[in-house]
Amino acid sequence: MPWWLLAIFVFGANFTLWGVIGLCRLAESPFARRRSRRIVWPVNEPDEIENADTDVVVALREGDGFRRPRRGNLSVNDVAVLIAAHNESVVIENTLAAISKLVPRQNIHVVSDGSTDDTLDLALGAGVHAMATETNLGKAGALSAAIKQFRLVDRFAVVMLLDADTRVQPTYFDAGLPLFDDLKVSAVAGCVRSERDRKLSLVGNLLVAHRMRVYLLAQRILKFGQTWMRLNSTYIVPGFASMYRSDVLPQIDINPPGLVIEDFNMTFELYQKKLGKVGFTLGAVAVTQDPDTFQDYLKQTKRWALGLWQTVRRHPPKANMFTGMLTMLLVELITSSLIFLALPILAIILLLPDVYGGSLALPVFNEVHTAVAAHVTLRSLLFGIVIPDYSITVLATLIERRPRLLLCGLFFLFLRVFDAGIALYTLPLAWLAKSNGRWKSPTRRALVPENINSRRLAAAPEPSPSLFADAVRDSEAAG
């Protein structure tokens, strides 16, 4: 097998296709222009609202003092923030402090999902709306209960779902809310960055660096291309910090039975029910805490993988672009996972004769080595997997400006083998195991105060999170 064919199997067509589409999106953006005509309609003429020839529609509700959700030119006053939290006392205060600088405090809502610590008291002490469930319903169940209890759909145009460990950055709403001015956009996916302002062990730094590189691939290449409005089809609107137009939420089954997580399912429902498109910009940044122990990393990765397969099981394929995108993604996920799982075995088989010359005299091993060597060589593994994988690390180092990634990158292949095993292990579990959605967050770490102060969260926007993010931001602003 030539090295280039192996590289295509491992990194291949999916990333190449959406990377090219992302470049098309980037090239088109400066020439896009949207209309901005504002029309005000009474609420007793819904048909006229839906059929109005304008990109901006504002409707006022009569009598109850609330504004009906608006369709364009939104501000943070139109956004409800909803945080589901289960035993998050270590991080909830920092999360609320960060979001309170960007959104009116009366717009922020916390649901403590069966917490046994003082999460609820801390939320109430921060001056936001808070409620508690009697038992641990699971994140999806808690979100559903809170949306109903706080009447968020009636009171706000947009609902932001925010994780309790996530700090929203100053650029988030300036970059994300204008995407809703396109009436076809029903959800906006946030751009995630790994939390750096905490003390981590050597293993913790390695795990977080690996996740940082995963975010680079998933967001700058896959999601950026998949959320181009001309070919809009992405597999997840992640629940850490994303926004939904409130009038689509009643049409989404947020908490169906048997799913371990909610964000894959909400995204699938959005596309399969034709509720709208997903917007994404690299400027809508939020910082989250990734697992920093192998135990927590295993649990979270398994939960994510199982949630994907469960959602695939729940939603039958349809003849649309979303199913095509998803099929390509899953085929490549399975193929690359099989190759990565086989990688250590193939390397041992090919290297052993150089380490122990007598191994070829062993009848069984000699036959195995001959069969493997006829199709794969150490050169093909080096140029088809090892070097391309490390090249991604070099790219991540330049974008994130984190030189330590170059050292961590020596171990990323081992973590990719680990991830591949989890992806394939959870595949049959989606049909065999039952999930109740109850959750336990990874171990949280207190932030280092001096690092937080040095970053000045409420000051000027942070540098763009990628080499071409400035161009993206400027072009989207022009559009």
N, C-alpha and C positions, 0 to 999 in steps of 0.2 A: 504494500500500500504506500503510495507516494505521500510525502509529508504534507503537501498542500491539501490533499484530499482529507487527510486526518484532521487538519486544522479547520476545514469546512465543517466536518462532522461535529467538532467540539465547539467552535465559536460561531460558525457558519452563517447560513442564509438568513436567519431571522434578524441577527444584528446588522448584517450587511444591508438587507432590504430597508429596515426602518432607519438605519443610519443615512442612507441615500435620501429617503423621504424627508428626514429631518433637515438635510441640506436644502432640499427643495422648499421646505417651509421657511427656512432662514432666508433664502434668496427672495421669496415672494413677499415677505412681511413688509419691507419698506414701501411697496406699491399698493398695499391694501388700504382701503379707505372705508370707513363705516359712516352711515348717516347718524345724525344726532338730533333729529326733530322730536320735540316733546309734545305729547298730547295728554290731556286729562279727561278721563271718562267717568261717568257715574257708574256705580257698581251694579245697577239694575240693567245694564246693557252688556252682558258678558260676551255675546256673540260678536258685537262690534269690537270689543277689546281683542278677541282672538284673531279677527280678520283685518285689524287695522294695518294699513300700509305704512308702518313705521318701525324703527328699531327701538324706540323708547316709548313705553306706555306707563302712565301713572294712574292708579285708581284709588279713590278715597272711599273708605267705608263710612257709612252714615250711622250715627247713633251711639256706638259703643265706645268711642274715643280712641280706637285703634286704627292705624292706617292699614289698608289692605296691602299685601305684598306687592311691591312695585316690580316692573319688568325691566327697567333700565336705569342707568345713572345712579347706581347704588352707592351708599356710604356706610361707614361702620355703624351708624345709627340704625341701619336696617338689618344688622347681623346679630343673631342670637348665638352665643357661644355655649355649647353643652359639653360638660366634662363628666364622663363616667369614671369613678374611682373606687378601687377596692384596696383598702389598707395602703394608702399613698401618703401618709403623714410626712414622710421624709422629703417629698418633692412638691407637694401640692401648693405650698406657700409661694415657692419660686415661680411655679406655673401661673398662679393667679396674679402675682406681682407683674409678670411680664405681659400678660394679656390685658391687664387693667390699664396699662399705659397706652394701649391702642384702641380699646373698645370701652364704651361707657360701662361702669361697674354694674348698673342695673340690667345690662344685657347678658351678664354672665350667670350661668346656671351650673350647679354641681349636683350630681346624684351619687351618693355614697352607697355602693352596692354591697350591702351586708358587711360593711367594714367592722372590724373589732378594735381598731385603734381610734385615734381622735381626728380622723379625716374630716368628718362632718363638722366638728367644733372648729377646726381650723378654717374651713370654708365659710362658716357663719361669721367667724371672727374677721375674715377678710372683707366682709360687707357685701357678699354676693348672695344670690338666691341659692338655697341648698335644700335637698330633701334626702331621705334615706329609705332604702328598701328593707323590709324585715329580714329577708334572707338573701343569699348570694344568687341573684337571677342569672348572672352572666352579663357580659358587656352589652350584647344585643338586647336582652330583656330589660336591662337598666335604661338604655337609651330610649326604648319604646315607651317605657313607663314615664320617663321624665318629659319626653316630647308631649305626651298627653297631659300630664299633670301641670306643666308650665304653659300650656296652650301656645307652644312656639310657632306652630303652623299658622295660627290665626294672627299672631302679633308681629311676626317678622317676615321679611322677604327672603332671607337667607338664614340657614342654620349651619353653623360651623361645629363639626365634631372634633373635639380636641382631647388628646390623651393627657392624663394627669402628670406625666413626666416631661411634657413638651413645652418648650419656651418659644413662643411665636416671635419672630424677628421684626424689626420696624418696617421692613419693605413688604411684608406679607400682603396686607390689604391694598396698598397702592398698586401692587402688581397683579393681585388675584381678582379683586372685585371688578375691574373694567372688563374682564373676560365675560361677565354675565351680560354685558351690553349686547352681545350676540344672543338673540332670543333662542337660538338652537342649543345653547350651552345650559345644561341643567346641573352640572357639578363641576367643581374646580378642585383638582388634586394639588396638594401641597408638595413642596420640594423639601425633602428631608436631609438634614445634616446630623452627624453624630456629635453628641455632647462631648466637649473637651475639658470643661471646667470641673473636673473631679479627679481625685487621686485613684490611680489604677495600678494593679500589679503588672508584672511582665506579661502574664497570660492575658490579663484584661486588655492591655494595650494591643496585643496581637489580635484578639477577637474583634475589638472595635475597629482596628485598621482594616481587617478583612471585610467587615460590614461596610466600612466607608468606601471601599473599592466596589463592592456590590452595588451600592447606591449610585456610584459614578456610571456604571454600565446601564443600570435599570432606568435611570432618569435622563442622563445626557444623550443616550443613544435610543433605547427602546421607547420610553414614554414621550420624549420630545417628538419623535417621528410619529408615534401612534396617535398623538393628539393634534396633529395637523387637521384643520377643519375640513379639508377636502377628502381626507381618508381617515376619518376619526374612528379609532377602535382600540381601546386599551383594556388590559385584563384586570386592572385594579385601581380604584380610587382609595388610597390607603387611609385608614381611619385615624392616623396619628394627628392630622391637622388638615382637614379638607372641608369644603363647603358644598352644600346642596341648596338648590332653589327650593324654598319651602313647599311650593305647590306640587312638587313631585313626590315628596316624602309619603303622603297618604297612599300613593300608588305602589310603593315599594314595601315588600314584606321584609321588614328589618329583622325579625326574630322568628324565622321558620324553625321547626323542631329538627334536631339532629345535626346542627352545624356547630363547629367549635369556634369559628370567628364570623364576623358579620361583613367585613369590607369587600371581600370577593363577591359575596352574594348580592350586595347592594349594587355593585358595578354591573354584574351580569344582568340583574333585573332592569337596570337603566337601559341597557342596549337591547335586550331581548323583548322588552315591552315597548321599545321605541319611544322612550320618555325624553330623549335628548342626547346631546353629546357631552364629552368631558373636555374641559379646558385645562391647560397646564402651562405654567411659565416657570423658568428657573429663578425668577425673582421672588416667588411666594415661599419664602424659606421659614422653616421651623426646626428647632434643634431638639433632639430626643435622646434619651439614654438607652444605648444598646447593651445587651447582656455582657458582663465582663467575667463570668465564670463559665467553665465548660458545662456545668449542670444546667445553668440558666440558658446558655446558648442552645443546648440540646433541646430543652423544653420549648423554647420559643420557635426554633427552626422547625421542629416537629409539628408544632401547632399551626404554623403558617402553611407548611406543606400539606398537612391533613386538611386544612381549611380549603385549600385550592382544589384538591381532589374531590372533597365532599360537594363543593359547589358545582364542579363539572358533572358529578353524578346527578345532582338535583336539576340541572338545566339541560334538557335534550338539545342537540344541535339543530340549528335552523339554517336555511339557505340565505345567509347574509355575510357581510364582511367580518362581523365580530366572530362568527364561528370559524371563518377561514383564518383569521389572525390567531385565534386560540388554538386551532389545530396545528398550525405551524409552530407555535410556541411549545406545545406539549410534545410534539414529535421530537423537536430539538432537545427539550429537557430530558426525555427518556433516553435518546441516543447518546447525548453527551454524558449523562449519568452512568450509563453502561460502560462507556469508554473510560471514564475516570475511575470507576470501580475496578476495571481490569488493569489499569495503569500500573499499580504496584506489582501485581502478579507478573505482568509482561516484563517489567523492568528486572525483576529478580531472575526470571527465566533467561533473559538475554545477558545479564551481567554475571551470573553464577559461573559459567565456564572460565571467565577471566579471573575470577577470585579463587575458584577451586577447579583446577584443570581436570581432575579426576571425575567431575560430575558427568561428563559426556560418556563415561564408561558405564554409567548406570542405565540399564535397558529402558526403563520407563521414561526417565528424564531425557534421554537422548532422543526418543521419539517425539516427546513434547517439544523440546527445543527445536528440532528440525521443522515441525509443523508451524511453530510460532515464527521462526526466523524466515520462513518462506513468505510470510505476509507482512511482518513488521520488523523493523530494525531499530537499533538505538538511535541512529541518525534521524529516522522519521519521528520518533518520540521526542527527540530534542528540538527539531525544527517545527514539528507539527503541534506540540503541546507546551513544552517547557518554555521555550523562547517567546512564543506569542503570549503566554500567560504572564510572563514577567514583563513583557512590553506594556501590557495593560497597567501593571504596577508603576512603571516609569511614567506613563501618562497620568495616572492618578496622583503621583508625586508632584508633577508639574502643576496640575490643576489645583490641588489642595495645599500646595506649598508645604508639604510635610516630608522632609528628607528621611525621617525614620521609616517611612513606608518602604524604602528601598531595602532595608534590613528585614522588615516584617515580610516582605514579598517572597523571601526565601522559603517561607513556611506556608504560603497561601495554597500551594498545590495540595498539601495534606488536608487543609480545611475544605478544599473543593471535593476531595474524595469523601470526606465526612458528610458534606452537604448532599452529594450524590447518593450516598447510602440512605440518608433520611428520605430523600425524594422518592426512591424506589420502595423503601420499607413502608411508607405511609400510603402508597397507591392502593394495595388491597384493603388496607384498614378503612378506606372511605366507604367500602361496601360491607365490611365485616364488623366494624366497631361503631358504637353509638356514642354520641356526644351530647352533653347537656348545656354546653356553652359557659359553664362556670370557669372562673379564671383565677390565677394567682400571678401577679406581676413578677418579673425578674427582680433580683435584689437591687434596691435603689441605693445610690450614693449621694451623700450631701455634697452640694457644690462648694468649690473653694472660693470664699468671698472675694479675695484679692483678684482672682481671675475674672470674676463677674464684673467687678468695678472697672477693671482695665478694658473690658470690651464695651462698656458704656452702651447698654442695650437700648436706652431711650434716646441716644444721640443720633448722629448721622447714620444713614444706611450702611450696612457692611459691604465690603467689596463683593462684586459679583462672584457666584460660586463656580464659574467655569471660565475658560479662556474666551469663549464667544458669548458669554452671558450679557456683556455690555451691549453688544450688537443686537441681541435678542430683545433686551429690555427697551432699547431705543426704538427698534422697529415696531414692537408691539404698542409702544406709546404713540407712535406715529399712526398706527392702524386704528 
